[in-house]
Amino acid sequence: MFVYINYPNPHITIHKNRYCGRIQQGGKPKQRFVKLNVDNMSQELQKFERKEYPFRAAAGFNDIWLEIDLQNEPLEIAVVQKLQQLLGQHYKPLRNCPIRTHC
């Protein structure tokens, strides 16, 4: 699953189809990209909680792509919801922004 988080235009988009053309748009220069899996999930969630992936309305900080691979779609969606909760503690626009599934 790929997940796009946008800060200035607050929304979170889930892409279940790894071949979705919108995912390819994430290849812009300085695009932040984080992989989350069984081995690093705890560490990565802590990084989000500690604001090690800061958000602001500036190039390089206004969005992020995540690749979540837990081999369990309901768990992956729960992780997206948890990330929104963690980010919402520090970034009000992300607190209640919509989580949508694109594909």
DSSP file with accessible surface (Angstrom, degrees, kcal/mol):
  #  RESIDUE AA STRUCTURE BP1 BP2  ACC     N-H-->O    O-->H-N    N-H-->O    O-->H-N    TCO  KAPPA ALPHA  PHI   PSI    X-CA   Y-CA   Z-CA
    1    1 A M              0   0   25      0, 0.0    67,-3.0     0, 0.0     2,-0.4   0.000 360.0 360.0 360.0 137.2    0.0    0.0    0.0
    2    2 A F  E     -AB  15  67A  16     13,-2.9    13,-3.5    65,-0.2     2,-0.4  -0.933 360.0-165.3-112.1 141.3    1.2    3.5   -0.8
    3    3 A V  E     -AB  14  66A   0     63,-2.6    63,-2.9    -2,-0.4     2,-0.5  -0.991   6.5-157.7-132.0 132.5    0.0    6.5    1.1
    4    4 A Y  E     -AB  13  65A  38      9,-2.7     9,-2.6    -2,-0.4     2,-0.5  -0.940   6.7-168.4-111.4 127.9    0.3   10.2    0.2
    5    5 A I  E     -AB  12  64A   2     59,-2.6    59,-1.9    -2,-0.5     2,-0.5  -0.977   3.1-171.1-117.2 123.3    0.1   12.8    3.0
    6    6 A N  E   > -AB  11  63A  21      5,-2.6     5,-1.5    -2,-0.5    57,-0.2  -0.963   7.0-173.2-116.2 130.5   -0.2   16.4    1.9
    7    7 A Y  T   5S+     0   0   50     55,-3.0    -1,-0.1    -2,-0.5    56,-0.1   0.930  79.8  46.1 -89.6 -52.9    0.0   19.2    4.5
    8    8 A P  T   5S+     0   0   66      0, 0.0    -1,-0.1     0, 0.0    49,-0.1   0.878 126.8  32.6 -63.7 -35.2   -0.8   22.5    2.8
    9    9 A N  T   5S-     0   0  109     53,-0.2    -3,-0.2     2,-0.1     2,-0.0  -0.771 106.6-137.2-113.3  78.3   -3.9   21.0    1.2
   10   10 A P  T   5 +     0   0   44      0, 0.0     2,-0.3     0, 0.0    -3,-0.2  -0.150  50.2 117.9 -58.3 113.8   -4.6   18.6    4.0
   11   11 A H  E   < -A    6   0A  33     -5,-1.5    -5,-2.6    86,-0.2     2,-0.4  -0.955  47.0-143.6-164.1 158.4   -5.5   15.1    2.9
   12   12 A I  E     -Ac   5  99A   2     86,-2.2    88,-2.8    -2,-0.3     2,-0.5  -1.000  18.4-165.7-127.8 127.3   -4.3   11.5    3.1
   13   13 A T  E     -Ac   4 100A  22     -9,-2.6    -9,-2.7    -2,-0.4     2,-0.4  -0.971   7.0-152.1-122.2 128.2   -4.7    9.3    0.1
   14   14 A I  E     -Ac   3 101A   3     86,-3.3    88,-3.1    -2,-0.5    89,-0.9  -0.822   7.3-168.0 -97.2 132.1   -4.3    5.5    0.1
   15   15 A H  E     +A    2   0A   5    -13,-3.5   -13,-2.9    -2,-0.4    86,-0.0  -0.971  12.1 174.8-120.8 111.8   -3.3    3.7   -3.0
   16   16 A K        +     0   0   84     87,-2.3     2,-0.8    -2,-0.5    -1,-0.1   0.702  66.6  76.9 -86.9 -22.3   -3.7   -0.1   -2.9
   17   17 A N    >   -     0   0   78      1,-0.1     3,-2.1   -15,-0.1    -1,-0.1  -0.802  67.8-159.7 -92.5 107.8   -2.6   -0.5   -6.6
   18   18 A R  T 3  S+     0   0  116     -2,-0.8    -1,-0.1     1,-0.3    -2,-0.0   0.649  90.0  57.6 -64.1 -12.6    1.2   -0.2   -6.7
   19   19 A Y  T 3  S+     0   0  185      4,-0.1    -1,-0.3    -3,-0.0     5,-0.1   0.324  74.2 134.8-100.6   9.3    0.9    0.6  -10.4
   20   20 A C    X>  -     0   0   12     -3,-2.1     3,-1.1     1,-0.2     4,-0.9  -0.333  58.7-134.3 -59.3 133.5   -1.4    3.6  -10.0
   21   21 A G  H 3> S+     0   0   52      1,-0.3     4,-0.7     2,-0.2     3,-0.2   0.782 102.2  64.3 -62.3 -27.5   -0.2    6.5  -12.2
   22   22 A R  H 34 S+     0   0  130      1,-0.2     3,-0.5     2,-0.2     4,-0.3   0.815  94.9  59.4 -68.1 -28.7   -0.7    8.9   -9.3
   23   23 A I  H X4 S+     0   0   18     -3,-1.1     3,-2.0     1,-0.2    -1,-0.2   0.897  97.7  59.8 -65.6 -37.1    2.1    7.1   -7.3
   24   24 A Q  H >< S+     0   0  132     -4,-0.9     3,-1.6     1,-0.3    -1,-0.2   0.793  91.0  69.2 -63.3 -24.2    4.5    7.9  -10.1
   25   25 A Q  G >< S+     0   0  137     -4,-0.7     3,-0.6    -3,-0.5    -1,-0.3   0.724  83.5  74.8 -65.5 -18.4    3.8   11.6   -9.6
   26   26 A G  G <   +     0   0   13     -3,-2.0    -1,-0.3    -4,-0.3    -2,-0.2   0.442  69.8  90.3 -74.2   3.0    5.7   11.1   -6.3
   27   27 A G  G <   +     0   0   68     -3,-1.6    -1,-0.2    -4,-0.1    -2,-0.1   0.180  56.0 131.9 -86.8  20.8    9.0   11.0   -8.1
   28   28 A K  S X  S-     0   0   89     -3,-0.6     3,-1.6     1,-0.1    -3,-0.0  -0.283  71.0 -80.0 -69.9 158.2    9.6   14.7   -8.0
   29   29 A P  T 3  S+     0   0  120      0, 0.0    -1,-0.1     0, 0.0     3,-0.1  -0.269 115.6  11.2 -58.4 142.4   13.0   16.0   -6.8
   30   30 A K  T 3  S+     0   0  188      1,-0.2     2,-0.3    -3,-0.1    -2,-0.1   0.701  86.8 164.1  61.9  21.7   13.5   16.0   -3.0
   31   31 A Q    <   -     0   0   33     -3,-1.6     2,-0.3    -5,-0.1    -1,-0.2  -0.552  36.7-129.0 -69.7 129.4   10.4   13.9   -2.5
   32   32 A R        +     0   0   39     31,-0.3    33,-2.2    -2,-0.3     2,-0.4  -0.644  31.7 177.8 -80.3 136.6   10.2   12.4    0.9
   33   33 A F  E     -d   65   0A  93     -2,-0.3     2,-0.4    31,-0.2    33,-0.2  -0.990   7.4-173.5-144.7 125.1    9.5    8.7    0.9
   34   34 A V  E     -d   66   0A   9     31,-2.4    33,-2.6    -2,-0.4     2,-0.5  -0.987  12.4-149.8-125.7 132.4    9.4    6.4    3.9
   35   35 A K  E     -d   67   0A 120     -2,-0.4     2,-0.4    31,-0.2    33,-0.2  -0.877  12.8-168.8 -99.8 131.1    9.0    2.6    3.9
   36   36 A L  E     +d   68   0A   1     31,-3.4    33,-2.7    -2,-0.5     2,-0.3  -0.983  19.1 149.2-119.8 129.5    7.2    1.0    6.8
   37   37 A N  E >>  -d   69   0A  53     -2,-0.4     4,-1.6    31,-0.2     3,-0.6  -0.839  61.7 -79.5-144.7-176.3    7.3   -2.8    7.4
   38   38 A V  T 34 S+     0   0  108     31,-0.7     4,-0.3    -2,-0.3     3,-0.1   0.876 125.1  51.9 -58.2 -36.5    7.2   -5.3   10.2
   39   39 A D  T 34 S+     0   0  139      1,-0.2    -1,-0.2     2,-0.1     4,-0.2   0.801 123.8  23.2 -74.0 -30.2   10.9   -4.8   11.0
   40   40 A N  T <> S+     0   0   36     -3,-0.6     4,-2.7     2,-0.1     5,-0.3   0.362  86.9 107.6-119.7   5.9   10.8   -1.0   11.3
   41   41 A M  H  X S+     0   0   25     -4,-1.6     4,-2.6     1,-0.2     5,-0.2   0.911  82.6  46.5 -55.2 -50.3    7.2   -0.1   12.1
   42   42 A S  H  > S+     0   0   71     -4,-0.3     4,-2.0     1,-0.2    -1,-0.2   0.935 114.5  47.2 -60.9 -45.6    7.8    0.8   15.8
   43   43 A Q  H  > S+     0   0  100      1,-0.2     4,-1.8     2,-0.2    -1,-0.2   0.904 113.1  48.5 -63.8 -42.5   10.9    3.0   15.0
   44   44 A E  H  X S+     0   0   18     -4,-2.7     4,-2.1     2,-0.2    -1,-0.2   0.908 109.3  51.8 -68.0 -40.3    9.2    4.8   12.2
   45   45 A L  H  X S+     0   0   35     -4,-2.6     4,-2.3    -5,-0.3    -1,-0.2   0.910 109.0  52.1 -62.0 -38.4    6.0    5.5   14.2
   46   46 A Q  H  X S+     0   0   84     -4,-2.0     4,-2.3    -5,-0.2    -1,-0.2   0.885 105.7  54.5 -64.2 -37.3    8.3    7.0   16.9
   47   47 A K  H  <>S+     0   0   61     -4,-1.8     5,-3.0     2,-0.2     6,-0.5   0.914 109.3  47.2 -62.8 -41.9   10.0    9.2   14.3
   48   48 A F  H ><5S+     0   0    1     -4,-2.1     3,-1.3     1,-0.2    -2,-0.2   0.920 111.7  51.0 -64.5 -40.7    6.6   10.6   13.3
   49   49 A E  H 3<5S+     0   0   94     -4,-2.3    -2,-0.2     1,-0.3    -1,-0.2   0.876 110.9  48.1 -64.4 -35.6    5.7   11.1   17.0
   50   50 A R  T 3<5S-     0   0  136     -4,-2.3    -1,-0.3    -5,-0.2    -2,-0.2   0.343 115.5-115.6 -86.9   5.8    9.0   13.0   17.6
   51   51 A K  T < 5 +     0   0   96     -3,-1.3    -3,-0.2    -4,-0.2    -2,-0.1   0.821  67.8 144.3  63.1  34.5    8.5   15.2   14.5
   52   52 A E  S   <S+     0   0   94     -5,-3.0    -4,-0.2     1,-0.3    -1,-0.1   0.640  73.5  51.6 -76.1 -13.2   11.5   13.8   12.7
   53   53 A Y  S    S-     0   0   39     -6,-0.5    -1,-0.3    -5,-0.2    -2,-0.1  -0.779  91.5-165.5-116.1  80.7    9.5   14.1    9.5
   54   54 A P        -     0   0   37      0, 0.0     2,-0.4     0, 0.0    -2,-0.0  -0.307   6.5-148.3 -71.4 155.1    8.4   17.8    9.9
   55   55 A F        +     0   0    8      7,-0.1     2,-0.3   -48,-0.0     7,-0.2  -0.970  29.8 139.6-122.9 137.5    5.6   19.3    7.8
   56   56 A R        -     0   0  119      5,-1.6     2,-2.3    -2,-0.4     5,-0.2  -0.954  62.9 -86.7-163.2 168.0    5.3   22.9    6.7
   57   57 A A  S    S+     0   0   83     -2,-0.3     2,-0.3   -50,-0.1     5,-0.1  -0.427  90.7 100.1 -82.0  67.3    4.2   24.8    3.6
   58   58 A A  S >> S-     0   0   41     -2,-2.3     3,-2.5     0, 0.0     4,-0.8  -0.990  84.4 -87.1-149.4 144.6    7.6   24.7    1.9
   59   59 A A  T 34 S+     0   0   92     -2,-0.3   -29,-0.1     1,-0.3   -28,-0.0  -0.231 116.0  23.8 -53.0 135.3    9.1   22.5   -0.8
   60   60 A G  T 34 S+     0   0   21    -31,-0.1    -1,-0.3     1,-0.0    -3,-0.1   0.261 125.5  52.7  91.1 -12.5   10.5   19.4    0.6
   61   61 A F  T <4 S+     0   0   66     -3,-2.5    -5,-1.6    -5,-0.2    -2,-0.2   0.336  83.8  81.1-131.3   0.6    8.4   19.5    3.7
   62   62 A N  S  < S+     0   0   37     -4,-0.8   -55,-3.0    -7,-0.2     2,-0.3   0.555 100.4   9.9 -93.0  -5.0    4.8   19.9    2.4
   63   63 A D  E     -B    6   0A   3    -57,-0.2   -31,-0.3   -56,-0.1     2,-0.3  -0.967  56.5-160.3-159.6 172.4    4.2   16.2    1.7
   64   64 A I  E     -B    5   0A   0    -59,-1.9   -59,-2.6    -2,-0.3     2,-0.4  -0.969  12.5-141.0-158.7 145.0    5.4   12.7    2.1
   65   65 A W  E     -Bd   4  33A  12    -33,-2.2   -31,-2.4    -2,-0.3     2,-0.4  -0.920  19.0-164.6-106.6 139.3    4.9    9.3    0.4
   66   66 A L  E     -Bd   3  34A   1    -63,-2.9   -63,-2.6    -2,-0.4     2,-0.6  -0.957  12.8-157.2-121.0 141.5    4.8    6.1    2.5
   67   67 A E  E     -Bd   2  35A  28    -33,-2.6   -31,-3.4    -2,-0.4     2,-0.6  -0.982  16.9-169.4-113.6 115.1    5.1    2.5    1.4
   68   68 A I  E     + d   0  36A   0    -67,-3.0     2,-0.5    -2,-0.6   -31,-0.2  -0.935  10.5 173.7-110.2 120.5    3.4    0.3    4.0
   69   69 A D  E     + d   0  37A  65    -33,-2.7   -31,-0.7    -2,-0.6    -2,-0.0  -0.847  24.7 135.1-131.1  94.0    4.0   -3.4    3.7
   70   70 A L        -     0   0   19     -2,-0.5    -1,-0.1   -33,-0.2   -33,-0.1   0.276  66.1-122.2-117.0   3.5    2.6   -5.5    6.6
   71   71 A Q  S    S+     0   0  161     -3,-0.1     2,-0.2     1,-0.1    -2,-0.1   0.760  90.9  88.6  60.4  26.2    1.0   -8.2    4.5
   72   72 A N     >  -     0   0   78      1,-0.1     4,-2.4     2,-0.0     3,-0.2  -0.765  61.2-162.2-156.1 101.1   -2.3   -7.3    6.2
   73   73 A E  H  > S+     0   0   89     -2,-0.2     4,-2.5     1,-0.2     5,-0.2   0.893  91.0  51.2 -59.7 -46.0   -4.5   -4.6    4.6
   74   74 A P  H  > S+     0   0   96      0, 0.0     4,-2.1     0, 0.0    -1,-0.2   0.912 112.8  47.9 -59.1 -36.6   -6.7   -3.9    7.7
   75   75 A L  H  > S+     0   0   88      2,-0.2     4,-2.1     1,-0.2    -2,-0.2   0.909 109.5  52.6 -68.4 -40.0   -3.6   -3.5    9.8
   76   76 A E  H  X S+     0   0   15     -4,-2.4     4,-1.9     2,-0.2    -1,-0.2   0.918 109.6  48.8 -62.3 -40.8   -2.0   -1.2    7.2
   77   77 A I  H  X S+     0   0   45     -4,-2.5     4,-2.3     1,-0.2    -1,-0.2   0.909 108.7  53.7 -66.3 -38.4   -5.2    1.0    7.2
   78   78 A A  H  X S+     0   0   42     -4,-2.1     4,-2.3    -5,-0.2    -1,-0.2   0.880 106.3  53.2 -62.9 -35.1   -5.0    1.1   11.0
   79   79 A V  H  X S+     0   0   12     -4,-2.1     4,-2.8     2,-0.2    -1,-0.2   0.912 106.6  52.0 -66.5 -40.8   -1.4    2.3   10.8
   80   80 A V  H  X S+     0   0    3     -4,-1.9     4,-2.3     2,-0.2    -2,-0.2   0.935 110.6  48.2 -60.4 -43.8   -2.5    5.1    8.5
   81   81 A Q  H  X S+     0   0  111     -4,-2.3     4,-2.1     1,-0.2    -2,-0.2   0.905 111.4  50.0 -64.0 -39.6   -5.1    6.1   11.0
   82   82 A K  H  X S+     0   0   88     -4,-2.3     4,-2.7     2,-0.2    -2,-0.2   0.911 108.7  52.6 -65.2 -41.0   -2.5    6.0   13.8
   83   83 A L  H  X S+     0   0    2     -4,-2.8     4,-3.1     2,-0.2     5,-0.3   0.914 107.6  51.6 -61.4 -41.6   -0.2    8.1   11.8
   84   84 A Q  H  X S+     0   0   29     -4,-2.3     4,-2.8     1,-0.2    -1,-0.2   0.927 109.9  49.9 -61.3 -41.2   -2.9   10.7   11.3
   85   85 A Q  H  X S+     0   0  109     -4,-2.1     4,-0.9     2,-0.2    -2,-0.2   0.936 113.1  45.9 -61.9 -46.3   -3.5   10.7   15.1
   86   86 A L  H >< S+     0   0    3     -4,-2.7     3,-0.7     1,-0.2     4,-0.5   0.938 116.4  44.1 -63.2 -46.9    0.3   11.2   15.7
   87   87 A L  H >X S+     0   0    2     -4,-3.1     4,-2.7     1,-0.2     3,-1.5   0.879 106.1  62.1 -66.4 -37.3    0.6   13.9   13.1
   88   88 A G  H 3< S+     0   0    3     -4,-2.8     7,-0.2     6,-0.3    -1,-0.2   0.744  92.4  65.8 -62.9 -21.9   -2.6   15.6   14.3
   89   89 A Q  T << S+     0   0  101     -4,-0.9    -1,-0.3    -3,-0.7    -2,-0.2   0.795 119.5  21.2 -67.1 -28.6   -1.0   16.2   17.7
   90   90 A H  T <4 S+     0   0   75     -3,-1.5     2,-0.5    -4,-0.5    -2,-0.2   0.640 125.4  49.6-112.0 -24.7    1.5   18.6   16.1
   91   91 A Y    >X  -     0   0   18     -4,-2.7     3,-1.6     1,-0.1     4,-0.7  -0.873  61.9-165.7-127.2  96.1   -0.1   19.7   12.8
   92   92 A K  H >> S+     0   0  153     -2,-0.5     3,-1.3     1,-0.3     4,-0.6   0.839  85.6  60.8 -53.6 -41.4   -3.7   20.9   13.2
   93   93 A P  H 34 S+     0   0   55      0, 0.0    -1,-0.3     0, 0.0     3,-0.2   0.824 107.8  46.3 -58.2 -27.9   -4.5   20.7    9.4
   94   94 A L  H <4 S+     0   0    0     -3,-1.6     3,-0.5    -7,-0.2    -6,-0.3   0.615  90.1  88.2 -87.8 -10.6   -3.8   17.0    9.4
   95   95 A R  H << S+     0   0  111     -3,-1.3    -1,-0.2    -4,-0.7    -7,-0.2   0.897 110.0   7.3 -57.2 -48.9   -5.8   16.3   12.6
   96   96 A N  S  < S+     0   0  145     -4,-0.6    -1,-0.2    -3,-0.2    -2,-0.1   0.099  92.2 137.7-123.2  21.7   -9.2   15.7   10.9
   97   97 A C        -     0   0   11     -3,-0.5   -86,-0.2    -4,-0.1    -3,-0.1  -0.285  62.3 -90.3 -67.8 156.1   -8.3   15.8    7.3
   98   98 A P        -     0   0   50      0, 0.0   -86,-2.2     0, 0.0     2,-0.6  -0.376  27.3-149.7 -69.0 144.8  -10.0   13.1    5.1
   99   99 A I  E     -c   12   0A  53    -88,-0.2     2,-0.3    -3,-0.1   -86,-0.2  -0.982  27.4-179.7-109.7 115.2   -8.4    9.7    4.5
  100  100 A R  E     -c   13   0A 148    -88,-2.8   -86,-3.3    -2,-0.6     2,-0.6  -0.875  27.4-134.7-118.7 151.5   -9.5    8.6    1.0
  101  101 A T  E     -c   14   0A  77     -2,-0.3   -86,-0.2   -88,-0.2   -88,-0.1  -0.911  19.3-179.4-103.1 123.9   -8.8    5.5   -1.0
  102  102 A H              0   0   82    -88,-3.1   -87,-0.2    -2,-0.6    -1,-0.2   0.867 360.0 360.0 -87.8 -45.6   -7.9    6.3   -4.6
  103  103 A C              0   0   48    -89,-0.9   -87,-2.3   -83,-0.0    -1,-0.3  -0.945 360.0 360.0-150.0 360.0   -7.4    2.8   -6.0
